[in-house]
Amino acid sequence: MVYRAFAIIAAALLCMLLMHLAAGKLPAKVKLGRNSRCCLLLTVRGYEPRLERSVRELMQFMVSGRLYGEIIIHGSLLDAETRAAARTLAERYGCVTFIEDGESPWSRKTSCWKYPAR
């Protein structure tokens, strides 16, 4: 009798865990070494209206996963609006660097991470 109750509780907990994983509620925790650094490369081409939203979502993922690093926006053949958005993001956030068409970074960062403004 006790084993049957234990099996039912375990099955219910397993189902709840699977639902949370399917919904993306449990982000993976990544621990980097002391001398390790993470860089996310975001390649953008032409017109991209969701650039700012994409960068903010990546930053939120990094904060929730405790993964501290840098986001590099590599632009190619950008229109004026997307280029301005990328430069604004690089100015606003210390963890974002903007590189366009293989040039050197538009803004060199000294700190590796700054939490996003809320």
C-alpha positions in Angstrom: 0.0 0.0 0.0 2.8 2.4 0.9 4.7 1.6 -2.3 1.6 2.3 -4.4 1.2 5.8 -2.8 4.9 6.5 -3.2 4.7 5.5 -6.9 1.7 7.7 -7.5 3.4 10.7 -5.9 6.6 10.1 -7.8 4.7 9.8 -11.1 2.9 13.1 -10.4 6.1 14.9 -9.6 7.7 13.5 -12.7 4.8 14.7 -14.8 5.0 18.2 -13.3 8.8 18.3 -14.0 8.2 17.3 -17.6 5.6 20.1 -18.0 8.0 22.7 -16.6 10.7 21.5 -18.9 8.4 21.6 -21.9 7.3 25.1 -21.0 10.9 26.3 -20.6 10.5 27.2 -17.0 13.7 25.6 -15.8 16.7 27.3 -17.6 19.9 25.5 -17.7 22.5 26.8 -15.2 26.0 27.1 -16.7 29.0 27.7 -14.6 32.1 29.0 -16.5 35.6 28.6 -15.2 37.5 31.6 -13.7 39.4 32.2 -16.9 36.5 31.4 -19.3 34.3 33.8 -21.1 31.1 33.4 -23.1 30.3 35.4 -26.3 27.1 35.1 -28.2 27.3 36.1 -31.9 24.1 37.5 -33.4 24.5 37.8 -37.1 22.1 40.4 -38.7 21.7 41.0 -42.4 19.7 43.8 -44.0 16.5 45.1 -42.3 15.7 43.5 -38.9 12.8 45.1 -37.0 13.1 42.7 -34.0 16.8 43.4 -33.3 16.2 45.2 -30.0 13.7 42.6 -28.8 16.1 39.7 -29.7 19.0 41.3 -27.8 16.8 41.9 -24.7 15.6 38.3 -24.8 19.1 37.0 -25.1 20.2 39.2 -22.1 17.2 37.9 -20.1 18.2 34.4 -20.9 21.8 35.1 -19.8 20.7 36.7 -16.5 18.2 33.8 -15.7 20.8 31.2 -16.5 23.6 33.0 -14.7 25.6 33.0 -17.8 27.7 36.1 -17.9 29.3 37.1 -21.1 29.0 39.3 -24.1 26.6 39.7 -27.1 28.3 40.6 -30.4 26.0 42.0 -33.1 27.7 41.3 -36.4 25.8 43.4 -39.1 26.1 43.0 -42.8 24.5 45.3 -45.3 22.3 46.9 -42.7 19.7 49.6 -43.4 19.9 52.9 -41.5 17.2 52.0 -39.0 18.7 48.6 -38.0 22.2 50.2 -37.8 20.9 52.9 -35.5 19.2 50.3 -33.3 22.4 48.3 -33.1 24.5 51.3 -32.2 22.0 52.3 -29.5 22.1 48.9 -28.0 25.9 48.9 -27.9 25.9 52.3 -26.2 23.1 51.4 -23.7 24.4 48.0 -22.6 27.9 47.2 -21.6 27.7 43.6 -22.7 26.7 44.4 -26.3 29.3 45.1 -29.0 28.4 46.1 -32.6 30.6 45.1 -35.5 29.6 46.0 -39.1 30.8 44.4 -42.3 34.0 43.0 -40.8 35.3 46.2 -39.4 36.7 46.5 -35.9 34.2 46.8 -33.1 32.2 50.1 -33.1 32.5 50.4 -29.4 35.1 48.5 -27.4 33.9 47.4 -24.0 35.9 47.3 -20.8 33.5 45.5 -18.6 32.2 42.1 -19.7 28.7 42.4 -18.3 26.2 45.0 -17.1 22.7 44.0 -16.1 19.9 45.2 -18.3 18.0 48.3 -17.4 14.5 47.6 -16.2 
